[in-house]
Amino acid sequence: MSEVNIFLPAGTLLHGGQYRIESHVASGGFGNTYLATDVNLKAKVAIKEFFIKTINHREDDSCTVSVSNSANEEMFNSLRDKFKKEAQRIFKIQHNNVVRVFALFEEYGTVYYSMDYIDGESLNSRLKREGALPESLVRSVFSQMLDALDVVHGAGLLHLDIKPHNIMLTPDGVAKLIDFGASKHANQAEATTITGFAFTPEYAPPELTNQEYDEIGPWTDIYSLGITLYRLLSGAAIPSKREIRVKGAEAFTYSRPVSDAMKQLIVSMTQGASERRPQSIAQLRALAAGLEKEPVPEPVAQPEVLPDEKTFSVVDSTKKDNAAASEVKSQVNASISEKEPLAAEDKTVNIADSAKKDRAVASQVVTTKSVDEPSVAEEKTVSLSKESQEVSSPVKAEKKPRAKWIIAACIVGLVAIVGAIWLANSSSSLSSPQLVDVPGSQSFEVNGVKFTMVPVKGGTFTMGATAEQGNEAESEENPSHQVTVSSFMIGQTEVTQELWKAVMGWNPSKWNGPKLPVEEVSWDRCQEFIKELNELTGENFRLPTEAEWEYAARGGVKSLGYKYSGSNNVDDVAWYSVNSNVSGIVFETHDVATKRPNELGIYDMSGNVWEWCQDWYGENYYSSSPSSNPTGPESGSYRVCRGGSGDNDAGGCRIASRGRCSSRGGNLGLRLAL
């Protein structure tokens, strides 16, 4: 399906001819947003259209929306109802500091709503342009957000995604709260069993990141507003919850003068324990009264603008009733926005070669966030499947393994040593996998969670489209070339959720389980995890280079020349699209080390989740790659990810298969190197 078929043509009339589409301005996995003209009022409006680009398409009239197949009808209808509820919630809130919805209507087989066309920019955009904002402006925004939240909470709603991206500022200084895609009724009991919660972890309090949904309330929005104030005033990256918990006020640093009253207010609003924060907007107003008694500090020269923090969503995953319920559970509401460029973590995910994305299977609903639009309220988009994430999952024919008589004796010896353990680990139901004992391995422990690094002896190997990869090899895997890699250590398993949580204090994953691989993590977020881990252990953990990853996946000096990591039979070693669907869901992860290890005793290097590598991605890098310890191109738009996932076919789980990845996705995890 080409991009031309995704959007309504300019000039299309909607709602009985009241609205004329002028241009497409934003898109996400959950909808398209257009600039339109209200023909009757001669005024600009924004129109949002419910359109899931992974399961919807346009008919020949270029307007009518159809569902790709009957299996997706239930999911489409469920999410469409949620889309309508979002519009209905916003419509009930008529306030100058909240984006307004004018009309909700059905047409061309889908749902639309019209809303404010905001002539302004988001505070996130302004941060990028100016750096830390003056306290006088921040105080004004804060006061207006108190008014907005007074009305929102008074209507029984919680916004649940307050951040600079979702506050628009008009040229005359009016701040407007937008993007109610994550909003919930304060007493919405069904949320944790059906739709889950969407939020941005940097701005979300512990009760959301820990998925303690019965603990949310007005104090939840107050926390997010407090973090937003800090971000606006500092222009700096947001400290981790661990830093805030351990350091308190010292976790917040400012590059320009900020009043003590404002600093104290931010600390009070961002307490980890919800009961220690103001419990209502009324209490917050009383606490903020001290601002009036302290003058705004004199402005100073602006600091250099720092890169924007990256964000993503975590949703409830406690129910797995059926495919539709699972999708709905994982999804989050869409609002008006545009996908951010590739460097942003909370934005649309691009994984692997875009030429392969039309082969991806609709597999999951992953929250993506928005980049600033110059004049229209932002949209939080929901990406369904790897098509919207551009995840490589090529459909390819199996090729019979290449016969290698010279390895027969090695196979016999290897099976004698670890064969029994392989068979014991082939079950997907192991709660505490028993790992192969690899000589020279090292175990580490962080906050009670142990993990193991196995040695990989250096050597020379052929990287890329080797003979056993057959005709499934892609052009980016060519030319095959000799590479020498120095000795290193690599994680025996993918980083588990229990290890991530032990280090970071929260779990970003869609699928929940201590032994499941962590997923929905970006390359940047992995760097933060590794930095924290190194501080806790005193070690120098890192991501493997692409060459190190492939060398280890092939079995290093013990390689038996397999097509997948540890076998020519993908089912022996990988959770992939054929066998990962054990509960009627299109894709889910599985406990690490429940398939056979490879020749080095390493698990899951084929399938389960994609694994980040350290390198920038270069499609033609193999043509000029150094022969010794290559580290990838000096720069790029994508990072390398390897190994495939439970959402890929067998071809995507081959040892040589390469992925180009940006941002984060529901099937992206990591493996440590040392």
LOSEFI-692854 format. One line per field, with one value per residue (C-alpha): residue in one letter; x negated, y, z. Coordinates in Angstrom, 3 decimals, always signed. Each point is the difference from the previous one (the first is absolute). Example, Ala and Ser with C-alpha at 12.3 -4.5 7.8 and 13.67 -1.06 7.14 Angstrom:
# residues 2
seza	A:S
c1	-12.300:-1.370
c2	-4.500:+3.440
c3	+7.800:-0.660
This chain:
# residues 674
seza	M:S:E:V:N:I:F:L:P:A:G:T:L:L:H:G:G:Q:Y:R:I:E:S:H:V:A:S:G:G:F:G:N:T:Y:L:A:T:D:V:N:L:K:A:K:V:A:I:K:E:F:F:I:K:T:I:N:H:R:E:D:D:S:C:T:V:S:V:S:N:S:A:N:E:E:M:F:N:S:L:R:D:K:F:K:K:E:A:Q:R:I:F:K:I:Q:H:N:N:V:V:R:V:F:A:L:F:E:E:Y:G:T:V:Y:Y:S:M:D:Y:I:D:G:E:S:L:N:S:R:L:K:R:E:G:A:L:P:E:S:L:V:R:S:V:F:S:Q:M:L:D:A:L:D:V:V:H:G:A:G:L:L:H:L:D:I:K:P:H:N:I:M:L:T:P:D:G:V:A:K:L:I:D:F:G:A:S:K:H:A:N:Q:A:E:A:T:T:I:T:G:F:A:F:T:P:E:Y:A:P:P:E:L:T:N:Q:E:Y:D:E:I:G:P:W:T:D:I:Y:S:L:G:I:T:L:Y:R:L:L:S:G:A:A:I:P:S:K:R:E:I:R:V:K:G:A:E:A:F:T:Y:S:R:P:V:S:D:A:M:K:Q:L:I:V:S:M:T:Q:G:A:S:E:R:R:P:Q:S:I:A:Q:L:R:A:L:A:A:G:L:E:K:E:P:V:P:E:P:V:A:Q:P:E:V:L:P:D:E:K:T:F:S:V:V:D:S:T:K:K:D:N:A:A:A:S:E:V:K:S:Q:V:N:A:S:I:S:E:K:E:P:L:A:A:E:D:K:T:V:N:I:A:D:S:A:K:K:D:R:A:V:A:S:Q:V:V:T:T:K:S:V:D:E:P:S:V:A:E:E:K:T:V:S:L:S:K:E:S:Q:E:V:S:S:P:V:K:A:E:K:K:P:R:A:K:W:I:I:A:A:C:I:V:G:L:V:A:I:V:G:A:I:W:L:A:N:S:S:S:S:L:S:S:P:Q:L:V:D:V:P:G:S:Q:S:F:E:V:N:G:V:K:F:T:M:V:P:V:K:G:G:T:F:T:M:G:A:T:A:E:Q:G:N:E:A:E:S:E:E:N:P:S:H:Q:V:T:V:S:S:F:M:I:G:Q:T:E:V:T:Q:E:L:W:K:A:V:M:G:W:N:P:S:K:W:N:G:P:K:L:P:V:E:E:V:S:W:D:R:C:Q:E:F:I:K:E:L:N:E:L:T:G:E:N:F:R:L:P:T:E:A:E:W:E:Y:A:A:R:G:G:V:K:S:L:G:Y:K:Y:S:G:S:N:N:V:D:D:V:A:W:Y:S:V:N:S:N:V:S:G:I:V:F:E:T:H:D:V:A:T:K:R:P:N:E:L:G:I:Y:D:M:S:G:N:V:W:E:W:C:Q:D:W:Y:G:E:N:Y:Y:S:S:S:P:S:S:N:P:T:G:P:E:S:G:S:Y:R:V:C:R:G:G:S:G:D:N:D:A:G:G:C:R:I:A:S:R:G:R:C:S:S:R:G:G:N:L:G:L:R:L:A:L
c1	+0.000:-1.566:+0.028:+2.281:+2.811:-0.235:+1.197:+3.162:-0.552:-0.025:+3.420:+1.921:+3.219:+1.073:+3.008:+2.512:-2.420:-0.740:-3.707:-2.361:-3.335:-2.885:-3.045:-1.302:-2.042:-0.681:+0.337:-0.333:+0.869:+3.375:+1.091:-0.611:+0.301:+0.867:+0.203:+3.494:+2.272:+3.402:+1.818:+2.877:-2.113:-2.934:-2.350:-2.858:+0.564:-1.928:+1.661:-1.027:+0.825:-0.007:-2.227:-2.262:-2.381:-1.072:+3.521:+1.844:-0.182:+1.815:+2.457:-0.257:+1.829:-3.062:+2.261:+1.847:-1.824:+0.105:-1.439:-2.552:+1.636:+2.857:-2.364:-0.797:+3.613:+0.429:-3.202:+0.852:+3.450:-1.303:-2.688:+2.405:+2.329:-2.917:-0.866:+3.569:-0.186:-3.103:+1.866:+3.000:-2.179:-1.655:+3.337:+1.322:-2.842:+0.592:-2.847:-2.396:-3.010:+1.196:+0.179:+3.642:+1.844:+2.809:+1.553:-0.204:+1.309:-0.256:-0.700:-1.822:+0.056:-1.812:+0.252:-1.127:+0.018:-0.711:-1.867:-1.918:-2.598:-2.563:-2.113:-3.101:-2.612:-0.494:-2.229:-2.167:-0.627:-0.819:-2.406:-1.832:-0.274:-0.864:-1.224:+1.072:+2.953:+0.207:+1.794:+2.436:+1.301:+0.010:+1.997:+2.576:+0.275:+0.239:+2.843:+1.916:-0.553:+1.445:+3.120:+0.095:-0.426:+2.599:+2.528:-1.334:-0.008:+3.338:+1.417:-1.255:-2.886:-3.716:-2.233:-2.876:-2.440:-0.918:-3.315:-1.384:+1.077:+3.644:+0.125:+0.432:-0.796:+1.678:-1.770:+1.969:-1.171:+3.037:-1.005:+2.257:-0.031:+0.345:-0.214:+2.558:-0.808:-1.244:+2.766:+2.166:+2.966:-1.234:+2.111:-0.537:-0.354:-0.021:-3.134:-2.454:+1.761:+0.731:-1.725:-2.875:-1.654:-2.295:-2.584:-3.462:-2.271:-2.190:+3.084:+2.021:+0.006:-0.876:+3.638:+0.195:-3.433:+0.541:+3.478:+1.722:+3.078:+2.203:-2.259:+0.482:+1.813:-0.389:-3.410:-1.093:+0.489:-1.610:-3.189:-0.157:+0.587:-2.830:-2.425:+1.187:-0.807:-3.498:-0.543:+1.131:-2.151:-3.143:+0.029:-1.856:+0.744:+2.376:-1.676:+0.977:+2.465:-2.857:-1.948:+3.027:+0.616:-3.618:-1.093:+3.235:-0.326:-3.616:+1.225:+1.335:-2.684:+0.526:-2.246:+1.675:+1.369:+3.249:+1.816:-0.214:+3.786:+0.223:-2.693:+1.820:+3.284:-1.493:-1.439:+3.392:+1.809:-2.407:-0.112:-0.175:+2.645:+3.285:+1.362:-2.857:+1.017:+2.839:+3.153:+2.010:-0.373:+1.415:-2.803:-2.540:+1.258:-0.416:-3.504:-0.861:+1.018:-3.621:-0.871:+1.797:-2.196:-3.284:-1.042:-0.987:-3.816:-1.700:-0.439:-3.446:-1.489:+1.678:-1.809:-0.624:+3.083:-0.306:+1.518:+3.564:+0.611:+1.488:+3.333:+2.193:+2.978:+0.518:+3.404:+1.715:-0.437:+1.640:+2.714:-0.490:+3.565:-0.285:-1.687:+2.372:-0.101:-3.754:-0.317:+2.418:-1.779:-3.330:+1.237:+0.331:+2.163:-1.049:+0.048:-1.206:-3.710:-2.672:-2.625:-3.277:-3.224:-1.850:-2.085:+2.925:+0.797:+3.654:+0.669:+0.780:-2.262:-1.860:-1.592:-1.859:+0.120:+3.050:+0.128:+0.985:+2.692:+2.866:-0.666:+0.407:+2.869:+2.509:-1.180:+0.313:+1.245:-2.956:+0.306:-1.902:-0.068:-0.040:-2.306:+0.977:+2.183:-0.440:+3.693:+2.098:+0.420:-2.266:+1.126:-1.084:-0.054:+0.377:-2.040:+1.540:-2.493:-3.448:+1.212:+0.426:-3.222:-1.713:-1.220:-1.663:+1.751:-0.617:+2.045:-2.487:-0.226:-1.852:-3.195:-1.341:-3.074:-3.354:-1.649:-3.266:-1.584:-2.962:+2.149:+1.525:-2.439:+0.486:+3.770:-0.344:-2.230:+2.180:+3.197:-1.650:-0.795:+3.120:+2.623:+1.894:+0.085:+1.227:+2.935:+0.814:+0.014:+2.224:+3.207:+1.572:+1.432:-3.172:+0.280:-3.645:-2.083:-3.047:-2.810:-2.790:-3.137:-2.557:-3.650:-1.419:+3.379:+0.543:+3.091:+1.068:+2.694:+1.905:+2.537:+0.520:+0.245:-2.729:-1.112:-2.803:-2.559:-1.680:-3.428:-0.375:-3.539:-1.180:-0.487:+0.609:+3.278:+1.940:+2.658:+3.115:+1.631:-1.841:+1.049:+2.360:+2.070:+0.925:+2.285:+1.611:-2.963:+0.789:-2.158:-1.031:-1.591:-2.394:-2.783:-0.962:-3.403:-2.655:+0.059:-2.282:+1.515:-1.894:+1.093:+2.921:+2.869:+3.690:+3.211:+1.030:+3.580:+1.754:+0.406:+3.014:+2.737:-1.051:-3.533:+1.254:+2.298:-2.754:-2.134:+2.551:+2.810:+2.746:+0.941:+0.791:+1.055:+3.299:-0.128:-0.603:-2.105:-3.297:-1.727:+1.420:-2.390:+0.473:+1.488:+1.385:-3.390:-1.856:-3.706:-0.311:+1.942:-2.327:-2.944:+1.590:+0.566:-3.621:-1.255:+2.025:-1.135:-3.647:+0.392:+1.503:-2.564:-3.144:-0.286:-0.040:+2.999:+1.048:+1.954:-1.816:-1.182:+1.748:-3.065:-0.262:+3.690:-0.164:-3.229:+1.561:+3.254:-1.957:-1.710:-3.373:-2.952:+2.406:+2.266:+1.670:+1.187:+3.682:+2.568:+1.530:-1.798:-0.578:+1.877:+1.154:+3.470:+1.436:+2.488:-2.853:-1.448:+2.479:+3.326:+1.296:+3.295:+0.923:-0.451:+0.244:+3.789:+0.704:+3.011:+1.879:-1.904:-1.857:-3.281:-1.273:-3.378:-1.117:-2.247:-3.659:-1.960:+3.028:-1.383:-3.327:-3.218:-2.521:-3.508:-1.239:+2.871:+1.800:+3.797:+2.554:-2.373:+2.605:+3.520:+1.861:-0.929:-2.193:-3.253:-1.634:-3.624:-2.363:-0.583:+1.628:+1.647:-1.447:+1.683:-3.225:-2.379:-1.191:-1.654:-2.378:-0.011:-3.378:-1.152:-0.890:+2.575:+2.338:+2.259:+2.317:+0.295:-0.992:+3.573:+3.422:+3.751:+0.474:-1.659:-0.548:+2.343:-0.488:+1.552:+3.632:+2.898:+3.057:+1.761:-2.383:+0.050:-2.946:-1.859:-0.092:-1.618:-2.963:-3.480:-0.870:+3.315:-0.492:+2.468:-0.193:+1.759:+0.899:+1.888:+1.688:+2.420:+1.878:-2.419:-3.304:-2.175:-3.701:-2.868:-3.014:-3.640:-3.085
c2	+0.000:+3.294:+3.137:+1.593:-2.309:+0.789:+3.606:+1.770:+2.071:+3.772:+1.406:-2.900:+1.215:-1.439:+0.265:+0.979:+2.337:+2.026:-0.817:+0.090:-1.808:+2.314:-2.139:-2.889:+1.238:-3.011:-3.755:-2.840:-3.650:+0.960:+2.855:+2.796:+3.686:+2.632:+3.739:+0.818:+2.959:+0.375:+1.091:+1.590:+1.992:+0.630:-1.170:-2.443:-3.189:-3.187:-3.262:-3.290:-3.231:-3.470:-2.045:-2.899:-0.139:-3.588:-1.395:+2.717:+1.053:+2.344:-1.212:+1.111:+3.237:+1.020:+0.813:-3.061:-1.889:-3.807:-2.630:-2.277:-3.231:-1.211:-1.127:+3.657:+1.188:-0.508:+1.817:+2.853:+0.421:-0.100:+2.597:+2.162:+0.101:+1.077:+2.696:+1.302:+0.028:+2.144:+2.612:-0.156:+0.595:+3.046:+1.374:+0.099:+2.275:+3.491:+2.137:+2.504:-2.021:-3.326:-0.954:-0.025:-2.599:+1.331:-2.989:-3.787:-1.789:-3.191:+0.024:-2.033:-3.084:+1.576:+2.729:+3.614:+2.883:+3.661:+2.048:+3.195:+0.997:+1.419:+2.773:-0.476:-2.540:-2.570:+0.729:-2.881:+1.774:+3.192:-1.853:-1.329:+3.471:+2.005:-2.389:+0.623:+2.381:+3.034:-0.541:+2.812:-1.947:-3.299:+1.555:+1.212:-3.440:-1.602:+2.286:-0.755:-3.757:+0.209:+1.529:-2.682:-2.877:+1.481:-0.443:-3.366:-1.508:+1.619:-1.960:-3.204:-0.412:-0.529:+1.115:-2.416:+1.298:+3.565:+1.058:+2.874:-1.762:+0.207:+3.685:+2.400:+3.696:+2.549:+3.195:+1.976:-2.250:-2.264:-3.507:-2.834:-3.575:-2.447:-3.723:-1.800:-3.335:-1.406:+1.511:-2.137:+0.481:+0.117:-3.046:-1.905:-3.492:-1.763:+1.770:-2.495:-2.969:+1.311:+3.130:+0.470:+3.332:+2.033:+2.348:+1.411:-1.507:+3.066:+2.022:-2.785:-0.689:-3.386:-1.067:+0.005:-1.394:-2.737:-0.611:+0.581:+1.297:-0.043:+2.708:+2.643:+3.256:+3.775:-0.358:-1.995:+2.989:+2.222:-2.064:+0.274:+3.729:+0.317:-1.849:+2.174:+3.142:-1.303:-0.833:+3.448:+1.790:-2.096:-1.027:-3.065:-3.699:-1.226:-1.894:-3.607:-0.928:-1.657:+3.265:+1.897:-2.590:-0.092:+3.617:+1.874:+3.696:-0.514:-2.081:+3.179:+2.256:+3.342:+1.874:+3.340:+1.691:-1.499:+1.224:-2.112:-0.055:-1.556:-2.550:-1.000:-0.224:-2.381:-2.227:-0.146:-0.843:-2.791:-2.047:-3.712:-0.871:+1.299:+0.870:+2.462:+2.090:+2.534:-2.058:+2.472:+3.109:+1.986:-1.242:+0.695:+3.570:+0.507:-1.428:+2.221:+3.141:+0.436:+0.812:+3.321:+0.996:-0.637:+2.079:-1.618:-0.222:+2.188:-1.773:-1.013:-1.093:-3.084:-3.344:-2.211:-1.935:-3.635:-2.846:-0.714:-2.906:-3.067:-1.512:-2.998:-1.757:-2.860:-1.607:-2.579:-3.541:-2.081:-1.434:-2.099:-0.996:+0.045:+1.837:+2.948:+0.441:-0.255:+2.661:+2.290:-0.596:+1.057:+2.979:+3.533:+2.787:+2.137:+3.789:+2.655:-0.097:-0.798:-2.668:+1.333:-0.478:-3.230:+1.067:+0.229:-2.963:+0.651:+0.432:-2.349:-3.010:-0.835:-3.418:-1.578:+0.486:+1.955:-2.102:-2.947:+1.640:-1.036:-3.559:+0.735:-1.658:+2.111:-0.961:+2.542:+3.398:+2.022:+3.518:+2.618:+3.647:+3.182:+2.633:+3.598:+1.337:+3.652:+0.740:-3.029:-1.764:-3.026:-3.551:-3.013:-2.758:-3.687:-2.262:-3.372:-2.606:+0.267:+1.655:+3.288:-0.709:-1.054:-3.219:-2.383:-3.347:-1.327:-2.951:-2.384:-3.579:-2.460:-1.389:-3.384:+0.278:-0.212:-3.315:+0.272:-3.369:+1.571:+0.981:-3.412:-0.912:+3.402:-0.487:-3.331:+1.495:+3.043:-2.025:-2.251:+3.010:+2.115:-2.055:-0.990:+3.563:+1.210:-2.371:+1.117:+3.611:-0.499:+0.555:+3.453:-0.392:+0.067:+2.656:-0.226:-1.117:-2.146:+1.460:-1.980:+0.233:+1.710:-0.149:+3.464:+1.654:+2.674:+0.624:+3.393:+1.019:+3.291:+0.555:-3.731:-0.750:-2.138:-0.095:-1.777:+1.090:-2.679:+0.282:+0.297:-0.784:+2.269:-1.266:+0.530:-0.881:+0.676:+2.620:+0.520:-2.061:-3.286:-3.129:-1.398:+3.201:-1.003:+2.064:+1.608:+2.332:+3.660:+2.437:+1.722:-3.290:+0.158:-0.264:-2.751:+0.963:-1.096:+1.695:-0.450:+0.616:+0.295:-1.997:+1.369:-1.148:+0.018:-0.537:-3.641:+1.225:+3.121:+2.546:-1.105:+2.158:-0.822:+1.251:+3.160:+0.741:-0.712:+2.638:+2.582:-0.443:-0.423:-2.365:+1.349:-3.317:-0.816:-3.660:-0.424:-2.654:+0.032:-2.448:+1.520:+2.157:+3.702:+1.693:+3.322:+1.565:+2.408:+0.106:+3.143:-1.570:-3.004:+2.354:+1.426:-3.508:-0.938:+3.178:-0.784:-3.624:+1.019:+2.351:-2.817:-2.636:+1.992:-1.840:+1.271:-1.671:+1.125:-1.108:-2.378:+1.248:-1.497:-2.094:-1.268:-0.845:-2.022:-1.716:-1.080:-1.023:-2.178:-1.756:+1.741:-2.394:-2.877:+0.825:-2.926:+2.112:+0.152:+2.138:+1.086:+0.514:-3.563:-2.060:-0.376:-0.644:+3.329:-1.606:-1.391:+3.377:+2.787:+1.428:+1.345:+0.635:-3.673:-1.072:+3.189:+0.084:-2.326:+1.810:+1.104:+3.282:+0.987:+0.605:-0.249:-0.508:-3.093:-0.641:+0.159:-3.249:-2.176:-0.953:-1.671:+1.998:+0.344:-1.412:+2.495:-0.630:+3.239:+0.084:+1.776:+1.617:-1.034:+1.227:+1.089:+3.713:+2.061:+1.024:+3.404:+0.211:+2.891:+0.845:+2.485:-1.820:+0.237:-1.886:-0.195:-0.047:-3.532:+1.242:+2.229:-1.565:-0.326:-3.589:+0.347:+0.845:+2.102:+2.374:+1.186:+3.333:+3.196:+1.309:-0.845:+0.218:-3.534:-2.398:-3.669:-2.539:-3.724:-3.406:+0.409:-0.470:-2.081:+2.153:-0.903:-2.950:-2.395:+2.087:+2.976:-2.159:-1.105:+0.700:+2.392:+1.881:+3.694:+2.520:+3.773:+1.492:+3.386:+0.867:-2.809:-2.736:-2.756:-2.649:+1.772:-1.085:-0.333:-2.300:+1.194:-0.171:+0.478
c3	+0.000:-1.040:+2.065:-2.604:+1.044:+3.702:+0.053:-1.077:-3.135:+0.318:-0.805:+1.579:+1.646:+3.356:+2.315:-2.638:-1.704:+3.145:+0.006:-2.961:+0.345:-0.837:+0.778:+2.040:+2.961:+2.225:+0.240:+2.381:+0.168:+1.445:-2.208:-2.467:+0.743:-2.586:-0.299:-1.176:-0.596:+1.606:-3.138:+1.908:+2.452:-2.347:+2.753:+0.317:+1.987:+0.638:-1.039:+1.477:-1.836:+1.536:-2.293:+1.014:-2.883:+0.659:-0.397:-1.933:-3.615:-2.366:-2.577:-3.610:+0.783:+2.103:+2.946:+1.282:+2.744:+0.013:+2.324:-1.622:+1.163:+2.174:+2.761:+0.690:+0.141:+3.738:+0.819:-2.354:+1.524:+3.569:-0.624:-1.999:+3.022:+2.155:-2.520:+0.270:+3.799:-0.187:-2.042:+2.311:+3.045:-1.498:-1.231:+3.580:+1.079:-1.310:+1.286:-1.486:+1.175:-1.403:-3.667:-1.187:-2.064:-2.193:-1.747:-0.068:-3.082:-2.028:-3.698:-2.639:+2.222:+2.950:+2.674:-0.006:+2.418:-0.529:+2.545:+0.628:-2.507:+2.432:-1.415:+2.087:+1.011:+2.708:+2.957:-1.107:-3.287:+1.834:+2.275:-3.019:-1.458:+3.105:+2.677:+3.610:+0.145:+2.297:+3.289:-0.729:-3.014:+1.885:+2.836:-2.495:-1.580:+3.431:+1.029:-3.190:+0.379:+3.507:-1.542:-2.685:+2.451:+2.312:-2.799:-1.166:+3.490:+0.722:-2.929:+1.593:-2.451:+0.417:-2.862:+0.813:-2.602:+0.958:-1.522:-2.107:-3.191:+1.097:+0.937:-2.888:+0.330:-2.241:-1.105:+2.580:+2.843:+0.451:+1.077:-1.144:+1.261:-2.887:-0.762:+2.143:-1.589:+3.309:+2.125:+2.255:+2.238:+3.582:+0.847:-3.244:+1.438:-3.350:-1.154:+1.394:-1.515:-3.472:-1.185:+2.389:+0.683:-2.210:+1.390:-0.474:+2.663:+0.532:+0.865:+1.621:+3.753:+1.500:+0.280:-3.802:-0.834:+2.589:-1.452:+3.342:-1.742:+3.073:+1.448:-2.689:+0.683:-0.358:+1.671:-3.067:-2.303:+2.646:-0.133:-3.795:+0.167:+2.514:-2.267:-2.875:+2.007:+0.643:-3.654:-1.092:+2.546:-0.426:-3.647:+1.264:-0.163:+2.689:+2.856:+0.489:+2.711:+1.817:+0.003:+1.250:+2.686:+1.185:-0.467:+0.598:-0.846:-1.110:-2.925:-1.600:-1.441:-1.709:-2.405:+0.691:+3.114:+1.305:+3.087:+3.148:+0.183:-3.450:+0.823:+3.180:-1.876:-2.573:+2.726:+1.736:-3.235:-0.960:+3.188:-0.764:+2.571:-1.358:+3.453:+0.521:-3.005:-0.066:-0.339:-2.054:-2.093:+2.928:+2.249:-2.732:-0.346:+3.740:-0.146:-2.973:+1.844:+1.008:-3.598:+0.301:+2.928:-1.810:-2.993:-3.270:-0.299:-2.546:-3.342:-1.174:-3.295:-1.407:+0.309:-2.963:-1.008:+1.028:-1.958:+0.982:+2.325:-1.534:+1.003:-0.513:+1.370:+2.387:+0.109:+2.118:-1.216:+2.660:-2.248:-3.119:-0.801:-3.759:-2.817:+0.014:+3.757:-0.040:-2.639:+1.781:+3.288:-1.464:-1.940:+1.169:-1.242:-2.888:+0.029:-2.428:-0.857:-2.441:+0.198:+1.278:-1.922:+0.538:+3.001:+2.406:+2.203:+0.558:-3.656:-2.873:-0.176:-3.171:+0.109:-2.871:-3.714:-1.082:-3.147:+2.204:+2.051:-2.261:+1.102:+3.705:+1.851:+1.926:+3.431:+2.748:+0.957:+1.144:+1.248:-1.864:+0.830:-1.925:-1.231:+0.038:-2.742:-0.818:+0.148:+0.870:+3.324:+0.259:-0.540:+1.994:-2.582:+0.481:-2.199:-0.832:-1.168:-1.342:-3.171:+1.839:+1.834:-3.216:+1.530:-2.387:-0.151:-3.502:-1.191:-1.507:-1.135:+2.206:-1.477:+0.978:+2.255:-1.665:+0.712:+1.868:+0.601:+1.762:+2.959:+0.659:+2.742:+1.635:+0.052:+1.774:+2.667:+0.491:+0.319:+2.568:+2.184:-0.217:-1.835:+3.127:+1.207:-3.376:+0.166:+3.525:-1.123:-3.059:+1.981:-0.055:+3.481:+2.086:+2.686:+1.104:-2.992:+0.766:-2.048:-1.609:+2.131:-2.243:+1.158:+0.599:+0.395:+2.645:+2.076:+1.289:+2.442:+0.194:+2.761:+0.341:-3.729:-1.549:-3.619:-1.818:-2.571:-2.103:-1.631:-3.742:-1.117:-2.776:-3.519:-3.700:-1.699:-3.170:+0.680:-2.078:-2.740:+0.487:-1.885:+2.640:-0.129:-3.537:-2.188:+3.039:+0.436:-0.669:-1.939:+3.227:+1.125:-2.948:-0.653:+2.409:+1.378:+2.452:+3.391:+2.987:+3.437:+3.291:+3.044:+1.989:+2.193:-0.852:+1.920:+0.124:-0.314:-1.099:+2.796:+1.999:+1.424:+3.553:-0.703:-1.692:+2.910:+2.544:-1.711:-1.152:+2.518:-2.602:-2.798:-3.494:-1.504:-1.639:+1.004:+3.709:+1.706:+1.912:-2.367:-3.170:-2.007:+0.557:-3.088:-1.161:+0.716:-2.254:-0.734:+2.120:+2.843:-0.157:+0.387:+3.146:+1.335:-0.677:+1.665:+3.128:-0.075:-0.239:+2.956:+2.053:-0.976:-0.718:-3.317:-3.570:-1.603:-3.463:-3.047:-2.347:-3.356:-2.984:-0.821:+3.582:+0.006:-3.207:+1.031:+3.309:-1.699:-2.417:+2.905:-0.165:-0.318:+0.735:-2.931:-1.719:-2.906:+0.872:-1.731:+3.307:+3.271:+1.169:-2.587:-3.566:+1.407:+1.066:+2.393:+2.082:+0.877:-0.724:+1.025:-3.298:-1.783:-0.344:+3.630:+2.067:-0.254:+2.924:+1.449:-3.097:-0.228:-3.145:+1.822:+3.527:+1.610:+1.886:+2.977:-0.947:-0.273:-0.726:-3.393:-0.713:+0.327:-2.797:-0.131:+2.602:+2.407:-0.947:-0.215:-2.210:-2.474:-2.550:+0.750:+3.153:-0.221:-2.282:+1.687:-0.269:-1.130:+0.610:-3.673:-2.274:-2.883:-3.493:-2.835:-2.004:+2.943:-0.723:-3.204:+1.955:+3.450:+1.732:+0.333:+3.673:+2.699:-2.185:+1.906:-2.748:-1.815:+1.798:-0.138:-1.284:+0.464:+1.286:+2.407:-0.699:+1.577:-0.374:+0.558:-0.986:+2.395:+0.734:-2.558:-2.848:-2.335:-0.032:-2.565:+2.341:+2.705:-2.111:+1.379:-2.837:-0.132:+0.720:+1.349:-0.094:+2.981:+1.368:+3.142:+1.910:-0.715:+1.726:-1.260:+0.694:+2.916:+0.709:+0.909:+1.941:-1.041:+2.149
